[in-house]
Amino acid sequence: MAEFAAAASGAGLASLGIQCCKGLTTYYFSFKTYDEQIRATHEQIEVLRSLFEKLERMLSRNTADPAQQSYVRQVDEIIILCRGGLQKLQSVLEECQRIAVPNSPSARLRKIKSQALFPFKEQTLLTVRENAKSLQDTLRLALQVFQTDMEMEQKQNIANLAATSRNVEMVSQNTQSDIQAIAGPVNRMDTRFDRLLRQGEDTTTRLSQMQVQMRQFHDDTLKLSRATSDQNRLLLQQEKGSSRILEQDLITALGELGAERELLRDGISLLSQKRERGTEELAGRIDVLVRKVRSTVEALD
């Protein structure tokens, strides 16, 4: 009994109530099939135990929630009102525990028929049932507090959900309007992009054609360069051959003329210098032409 007086919270008192109800239902369970009043008493205690268990679960879930503290305090105060009724049930349980439960059914039946035994007295059973019903009414009031809180929370959640839904709908409408407003410029951009793409393709085709033409020009230039080089070599060879013949003729003439040898030698020297200058000038022109061709090829690559 001391633990009931020491229980300072509704959760603690609910736990003690569960233990008390379990003790009573366990004791009367062995006799409920023999008497209608015992069966009715057993059922009332079972209902009371289930209410205590339900409230204990609700308290354990909501105690840590700051938003539920006002409801938890109200429920806690209501459960504490059950202290006196629970103490009465606990005293009945202690009396029952002094009387052992027989093992055989016949011995149990004899105990029930012996109305002098405290647990089976009609007044005892009536008092237990009335006490259990009174406690049930009190606990149902505590449950109503929780249910009211839950209903209010559900309504608030529904209102929040409706507001969120409206906001989402407005955002969706605004987004659709924005999309429609953007669709026109985007379509025009697509048209311009397609036109630019076609122009780019035309430009690429033209560049390809120009590259082919430039390669052809490069090939033709190389061929011309080779032909020019070959012609220059041929001219040089011809000039060298002519120079040799002329030199031979001059040498022969010098041998015949004798006195005019020095004059002929000067003429030969002068002719040789002119020939070298002409050869160098021709080689310089060829070199300039080759460099121009190379520059054109590198620009194409």
VENGI-V181417 format. One line per field, one symbol per residue. psi: psi as a letter, one per 20 degrees, with the letter a starting at -180 (. if undefined). A space follows every 50 residues. Layout:
psi=???
This chain:
psi=hhhhhioiqhgghgghhggghggghggihiihiiphhgghggghhggggh gggghgggghhihiohijhghggggghghhiigghhhghhhgghghiioq pqhqhhhgghgghniipghjqghghggggggggghggghhghhhgghggg gghggghgghgggggggggghgggggggghhhgghgghhgghggghgggg gggggghgghhgghhgggghgggggggggggghgggggggghggghgggg gghghghfhjghghghhggghgggggghgggghggggggghgggggghhg .
